[in-house]
Amino acid sequence: MKPKAGAPSRGSATSGTTDLSKLIAKELPALKAFRHDLHRHPELSFQEKRTSQVVQRELSKLGIKFKAGLGGGTGVVGFLPATVKGKEKEGSIALRADMDALPIVEQTGAVYSSVYEGVMHACGHDGHTAMLLGAATILSQMERPHNVTLVFQPAEENEGGGKLMCQEGVMKGEKGAGIGPPIAKIYGMHGWPQLDLGTIATRSGPLMAAVDDFVVTIKGVQSHGAYPQLSRDPIVTTAHIITALQTIASRNVGPLDAVVVTVGQIEGGTANNIIPEKVRIIGTVRTLRDEIKTVARERFHAIVTQTAAAHGCEAQIDYHDGYPVTANDKAEFERVMTIARDVAGEARTIQLENPTMGGEDFSFYGKHVPSCFFFLGLRPKVVGDEYPSLHQPGFDFNDDALPLGIEMFVRLATQPM
């Protein structure tokens, strides 16, 4: 977004006479168009080349210094130095957005629907990127009491782009792979269709689950379906394994601790009268505490290997230790809640009682510095129970949520720490 002619000079945006919401409203048409362009051109994890180029182009228009080619090649980190003398060398406040899309056939009917068959922004990352660019646009026109780092991250969807950004040294600033001083704290948000438009919700401590993934291959002996006694049936074995895995939640973990073991994919067989040699199952394990994560992993391996052996089969397990728990720092949670009450209002600022079992690779940043992740309501009041959820083909980020998300980012970057 290019600053418009007559835009407030640096400093006037915080003068007390200029309403931040009016500044955002001025930029909103361009930001909506930007979001729609991203939605029209979605890109899968680590393939966000066009998206990265568009982000770089807009940062250049704003005169914001940036470093590209990060996080495996498509990540971008921008930097806005503090304008208050003596603050430019202090640690930076980071704001993060993710950029990747999903392998889903879009069914929104939007005029800006995906032009790439089988790929769509079904998780709202187009909205997240637009909000961060909107915050960058406003912040570039303001007095800034703190250094601000803008993190445009690739590959959040099951690929761990955030982990790679951290491993490359983005959190260390110019002393690592990033730009500016080291990051001192970081904030991120996610559009949430289960929450009403205009609301902000989060909690202290665990907010989203740790995510482990698995691929298991059960190998037996193939035979004609009419002569099962000549086989070691991997299909029957797999059925017993899938059922037994549910005892991790019901019998190995206390009823007040959360664990989810989901088999989401089964592959095996070629014909109705052939018992196949192999069956493959693919799934995920979600937990909220490290101790439960360890128990779930150990029991998973024991159940799969021993159940397979009991049926005369062999099990090959590829168990991937994925995203850690997304846990909010208490002080940063309180800061987010304070700002949210001021921006959204007391009634629309929600302290969640329980975490969600969804996962987020924002969690990797929180392993390095204090962090807070929060949810931004997307659900219009006029809809019933049919409003599409995340990862559904009918989901589209609600443009009406952009102003609140942008203002939250701006205030997190500028209000006292």
SULPEPE-V625320 format. One record per helix or strand of 2 or more residues. SS is the DSSP state (helix for helix, strand for strand). FROM is the first residue (numbers start at 1). TO is the last residue. If there is no record, write none. Layout:
((SS & FROM & TO) (SS & FROM & TO))
//
This chain:
((helix & 12 & 14) (helix & 20 & 40) (helix & 49 & 61) (strand & 65 & 70) (strand & 75 & 80) (strand & 92 & 98) (helix & 125 & 139) (strand & 148 & 153) (helix & 161 & 168) (helix & 170 & 175) (strand & 183 & 196) (strand & 200 & 202) (strand & 205 & 208) (strand & 210 & 219) (strand & 223 & 224) (helix & 228 & 230) (helix & 234 & 245) (helix & 247 & 252) (strand & 259 & 268) (strand & 274 & 275) (strand & 278 & 287) (helix & 290 & 310) (strand & 314 & 320) (strand & 326 & 328) (helix & 330 & 343) (helix & 346 & 348) (strand & 349 & 351) (helix & 361 & 367) (strand & 370 & 379) (helix & 399 & 414))
//
